[in-house]
Amino acid sequence: MTLDELNDTLDAMAEAAAGDPQQMPGLITINTDLWVKDLADMRAPCKAIHDGMRHRDVAVQVSSGSKTEVLIQAEAGDRGAPYRDLAPKD
């Protein structure tokens, strides 16, 4: 997954959610190998420790055991909290 593909996925999910917060993007999980290879340049700032890394205000978790995917809020549960509105692309 490239950064452009990730952004396209986030936008498509937000559109498909049609205003339902539980269907909005809730957590981006990224496999460590993909992070190092393709996505390390992604802007994923950590504004506060309790927020962790975020891309477009969606939580990002990087792990060697993770599948690279975007979960909706209903699937992510507390792992993506606190939830925010999807930020626009830079």
C-alpha positions, -999 to +999 in steps of 0.1 A: +000+000+000+013+034-010+005+066+008-018+076-021-036+043-018-040+048+019-054+082+014-078+069-013-089+042+011-096+067+039-116+089+015-136+060+001-144+047+036-155+081+048-178+085+018-192+050+022-199+057+059-225+084+049-222+101+082-223+070+104-195+074+129-192+036+135-184+032+098-158+059+096-121+050+095-110+041+130-075+025+129-047+021+104-027-010+111+006-013+092+030-043+091+065-032+101+081-043+068+057-021+048+063+008+072+100+006+067+098+000+029+070+024+018+053+044+045+079+057+070+077+091+053+040+093+061+032+122+083+020+105+115+026+130+142+022+123+179+006+154+194+002+138+228+013+105+243-023+093+248-030+100+211-001+080+196+007+083+159-020+096+136-024+101+099-052+125+090-063+122+126-068+084+124-047+063+148-018+044+133-004+012+148+028-004+134+036-040+143+054-070+128+022-090+136-002-066+119-018-069+086-017-036+067-053-024+066-078+003+077-104-007+102-137+011+107-144+024+142-168-004+149-140-030+142-113-010+159-131-006+192-109+012+218-077+006+198-084+037+176-098+059+204-101+088+208-118+092+175-117+124+155-131+136+122-110+126+092-086+154+084-082+166+048-052+155+028-022+179+030 
